[in-house]
Amino acid sequence: MTEIRGRVVFDGEAEGPFLRLGAPISFWGGVDPKSGTIADPRHPDYGAEITGRILAIPETVGSSSSSAIMLELLRNGSAPAALILGQVDAILVLGLVVARELSYKTVPVVELATEATAALRNGELVRVTSSGSVQAV
C-alpha cells in the first residue's frame, strides 16, 4: 500500500477514485458546479468528472470566484471527495469554510507536492485521512 503524508489544510477523511489533473485549473470557468466536470475546453482534462474523486491539482489559476464555485459544488453534491493541492489556494479553501458555516458537507484538503503523488494512478482507490495521510487502498 502506497502511503504519503501531506499537510492538513482542511480536516476530514475521504475515499474515492484518484484523479490527478495534468495542468493548473481555474475553478471559475474551468469547473462546471452543476455537473462536477472540467468545463474548460482548453484544459487537458476537459470533460473529466471530479465528483467523488480524490482530486490532485498541481495548482489553481487564481480567481476570487473559486470559493463560490467550491461552495456550489458542495451544495449541488458534485464536489470532489477530497482535494490534494500542490500549492494551497486560500480563496478555494474559503469556500469550504463558508460551507461548514452553512452546515454543508465539506471535503478534506491536503497540501502535498505534485511529484509526491506520482506513485498514485488515476482511477486507483485512494484514502485521505485526518492526519494528512494519502494512501492507495
N, C-alpha and C positions, 0 to 999 in steps of 0.2 A: 504494500500500500504506500503510495507516494504521499508524503506529508510535508508541507511547507508552512512557515509561520510568518504572518504579517502583523502590521499594527492595526489594532481595532480602532475604527473611526466612529462607527455607529454599531452598537451592540446588538447581537441577535444570533440565531442559528438558522441554517437553511441547508437544503439538499436539493440537487437538481442536475440536469444535464449541463455540462460546461460549454460555454461559447466565448472564445477569445476573438475580439474584433481585430481586424487586420490594419486598422488605421484609427486615429483620433476621430471623435464624433461630437457634433453639437446636438444636444437633445432638442433644442428649439429648431424645428425644420428637419432634423435628422432622424427623429423617432416619432412614430405615429402613436399618440397616447391612447387612442381607442383600440387599435389592433395589436399594439405591442410589437410592431415590426420596424426594421430600419427603413425609413422612408426617403432618405436622400439617394437619388439615383446615381450620384457620383461616388458614393461610398462603396468600397469593395465588398461589403457585406449586405448590400441593398437587398431588401426582401426577407432577410433573416429574422426569425421570430426571437424576441428577447423574453417574452412572457415565461415565467417559471424557470428561467435559466440562471445559472451561476455565471454572471456576465463579467468578463475581464476586459477592461478598457485601458489602453495604454495611457491615454489622457483625453480630457474633454476639450472641445473647442468652446471657449467661454461664451456664455450668454447669460445675462441676468434672468432670462426666462427659463433656464434649465430647472430651477427649483419648482416652477409652476408645472412644467411637463412631468417631472417626477411625481408631484402631487396628483396630477391627473392619471398617471399610470397606476398609482396606488389606489386611487378612488375607483378606477374602472376595472380593477383586478387584472391589469395587463402588465404589471411591473415584473422585473426580473426577481428571482428568488433571493439573490444577493448580488452585491457589486464588489468586484475586486478592481481597485483603481491603482494604476501605475503611479499616478500623481493625484493627490486629493484635490477635489473641486469643492470648496466650501459652499458655493451657491447651490450646487446639486444636492449636497448633504442637507442644506437648509430646507429643502422640500421634505425631507424625512422628519426633521424637527417639527415642522408645521403639521405634517401628517400625524405624528404622535400626539400633538396637542389637540387635534381634531378626532382622536381615537381611531384613526385608520390603522390598519395593519401595516407595519413597516418592514424593512429588509435590512440585514446587516451589511455593513461596508467595511472592507479591509483594504488597507494600503499595502501594496506588495509590488515590488519591481516587476516589470513586464517579463523580463528574462527568467524570473523565478518560476513563472507558470509554464515554462517551456515543456516540462515533463507531463503536463496535463493535455489531453487531447479533446478536441471538440466532440461533443456528444457523450463523452465519458461522464458517469455519475460522480458528482463531487459534493463534498460536505464542507460547510463553513461553520466553525464553532465560535462560541462567545469569547474564547481565548485568542482568536485570530488564526487558528489552525485551518488550513485549507488542504483537504486530502481527497484523493481518489478513493471511492468506496469499493 
